[in-house]
Amino acid sequence: MISGTGATLVECGDDTDWLDIHYYPCGSWDPTPPDTTDYIQWLSSLDTGPMALENWYLAMCDSVTAFNGGTPIPVGIMEYNALVVSSDPVWWNYLDGLFIADCMGHLARVGCPMGGAYSIFEGSPTDPYTSFGMIRGDTLSIRATGWVTKLYNDNFSGTVVEATSDASGGGYGLEVHATLREDGKLCLIAVNKLLDEEVQANISLNGFSSSGYAALMDITNDAPMDAPTNGTTGIQTHEGIWGTQTAFQYTFPRASVTCLLIYPEGSGVMNPPDITSRFRVSPSPVTDNLNVEFNLTEATRLEISLFDCAGRVQTSIINGEFCSGAHSVKWNRGDIPNGIYLLQVTAEGSSLGSEKIVLTGQ
């Protein structure tokens, strides 16, 4: 426990379930907008120097155990982020997403039982201070940190396995994290922190035999920095990539977070339906009607649902059996309010990916 004005850690024995510590490895109290040098320093801080996350966390766990008379206490990090007071939109809307994505991977790697990025929601239409929340209340829109959290939550599960990158660049480069999921798929999260450079990578699988196919999703900086897009179109599902049983090749976009779900050998994925590659929605943004076009290589039961920023289902746009071939469906938004929404595509009960849409004009 922490007691007294001097914040003295006293011995707790077996009386404490867990301990919360906070992680802020970098930042600035200067309200002046940061520059590229600041961005690089902050993005690198997780992997270099005295506050490199994995070494720092293990040292903190050792200290807690020592203070507690040799009895370990589970240590969670319920606040972590960069401590940046400037309301710089480039950092808070987008680049902080790269920072948080790398944090999540490192926390999983060291076995941290609980973690929480600061902060989830802040601001309102009457509160102009909306600089850092994953979800901003003034426009009810999601920043890159929110999309990163969803990407991890939906895909990064199971047992953490070793993943290394020879392009990490001392903390400013390509960082990789991986898990072996219960469904047998290998989930690889790659964070390319380089602001202006793609990374061409050879992905070698050691001890894992794949079917030669990997599903592909990413979060990129490819939209205006203003709300409601906040610098990104969110999680985008692309056509999967093909490799061999032991290797893949892929070029990771600049300033991006990429998720590869690598299918195991014998999974039956020989020629997956190309619904995710030929799934198109238009126009963007949507004012009245949304056109949904897709192509199926085989007869499939397909469902497309609309979720709001809080993860609540608003409506089912498509739900039924479709034969192979090209299809086009028109959906009218009705009285659904303006905002950012997520289209979740499911075929035969399995998720095929998602697409972000913006509703405006009402």
Protein Blocks (a to p, Z undefined) as FASTA:
>chain_A
ZZdjkopacdekjmbfbdcddddfbdcfbfbdcdfklmmmmmmmmmgcjklmklmmmmmm
mmmmmmnnopacddddfbgcdddfbfcfklmmmmmmmmmmmmmmmmmmnopabdcdddfb
ecjfklmblfkbmbafklopadfklmmmmmmmmmmgcjddddddfklnnopacddddddd
fkopacdddddfbfkbccddddddehiacehiacddddddfbcfbdfklopabjaddddd
dddfkbccddddehiadddddddehklpabgcfklmmgccdddddfkbccdddddfbdcd
dddddddfkopafbdfbgcdddeddddddddekjaccddddddddeehiafbdcddddeh
ZZ
